[in-house]
Every structure is written in C-alpha cells, then in structure tokens.
Amino acid sequence: MLRAQGDAFGCPYKTLAPGELAAALGRLRLPPRAADEAAAKARAGHFQLACAAAFEGAHGCACDTGINHPNQARRASWSTEG
C-alpha cells in the first residue's frame, strides 16, 4: 500500500508528485504496464482508477468492485493472499 510521505491519511495517487508516485509504484514491483497505467490515471485525476490499476498489477487479478478507500484496498489485498 502506498502512503504519502509524512501523511497518515491522504491518497498517494492524489498527493504525491508524479516522480514520487513513479518511485513509490516501482517499490511495489508492479509490472511496468500496470505502473504506467496507474501513473497515467493519477495524472488525469482518476485517483480511484489509479489505485485499482496498481491493485490489479500487484495481485494479478481484476478489481471489479473498484476501490473507494485505502482500507478497502487493504482488505481486498488480504483476501487475495489468503
């Protein structure tokens, strides 16, 4: 899960500068296509879609329900692991 530096709450797709977001997505070891898609969606202001693209890249599965809150992404991540 990404977190804006020094920020316990904000959406990183909304708050991180493009270079910072690219570095953070790189740390998640996403496939390049997924990282590029997430960054492009964030640049276009589609923050929830950016989060879903990163989730799909990280877990290799579709995020059919969408992601509306960071806690929702965390719970969905746990369910793919268990």
C-alpha positions in Angstrom: 0.0 0.0 0.0 1.3 3.4 -0.9 1.3 6.3 1.6 2.1 9.9 1.0 5.3 10.7 2.9 4.6 12.2 6.3 0.9 11.8 5.7 -1.0 9.0 7.5 -4.2 9.6 5.6 -4.2 11.2 2.1 -4.5 9.3 -1.1 -1.0 8.9 -2.6 -2.4 9.0 -6.1 -3.7 12.4 -5.3 -1.0 13.8 -3.1 2.3 12.6 -4.5 4.2 14.4 -7.2 4.5 12.4 -10.5 8.1 11.5 -9.8 7.4 10.5 -6.2 4.4 8.4 -7.4 6.5 6.6 -10.0 9.2 5.8 -7.4 6.5 4.5 -5.0 4.9 2.3 -7.7 8.4 1.0 -8.5 8.9 -0.1 -4.9 5.7 -2.1 -5.2 7.4 -4.1 -8.0 4.4 -3.7 -10.3 4.7 -4.8 -13.9 5.8 -1.7 -15.9 2.5 -1.6 -17.8 0.5 -1.5 -14.6 2.7 1.1 -13.1 2.4 3.3 -16.2 -1.4 2.8 -16.3 -1.7 3.8 -12.6 0.5 6.9 -13.0 -1.4 7.9 -16.2 -4.8 7.6 -14.4 -3.4 9.6 -11.4 -2.1 12.4 -13.8 -5.6 12.5 -15.4 -7.2 12.9 -11.9 -8.8 9.5 -11.8 -7.3 8.5 -8.4 -9.6 5.6 -7.6 -8.9 4.1 -11.1 -5.2 4.6 -10.4 -5.5 2.7 -7.2 -7.4 -0.1 -8.9 -4.8 -0.3 -11.7 -2.0 -0.7 -9.1 -4.0 -3.2 -7.2 -4.6 -5.3 -10.3 -0.9 -5.1 -11.2 0.2 -6.1 -7.7 -2.2 -9.0 -7.4 -2.7 -10.2 -11.0 -6.5 -10.1 -10.7 -9.3 -7.8 -11.7 -10.6 -5.2 -9.2 -14.2 -5.5 -10.3 -15.7 -3.6 -7.4 -13.5 -0.6 -7.6 -11.6 0.9 -4.6 -13.1 3.9 -2.8 -11.0 4.0 0.4 -7.5 2.8 1.3 -8.9 0.4 3.9 -11.0 -1.2 1.2 -7.8 -1.8 -0.8 -6.1 -3.3 2.2 -8.9 -5.7 2.9 -9.1 -6.7 -0.7 -5.3 -7.3 -0.7 -5.6 -9.6 2.3 -8.4 -11.6 0.7 -6.2 -12.3 -2.4 -3.4 -13.6 -0.2 -5.4 -16.0 2.0 
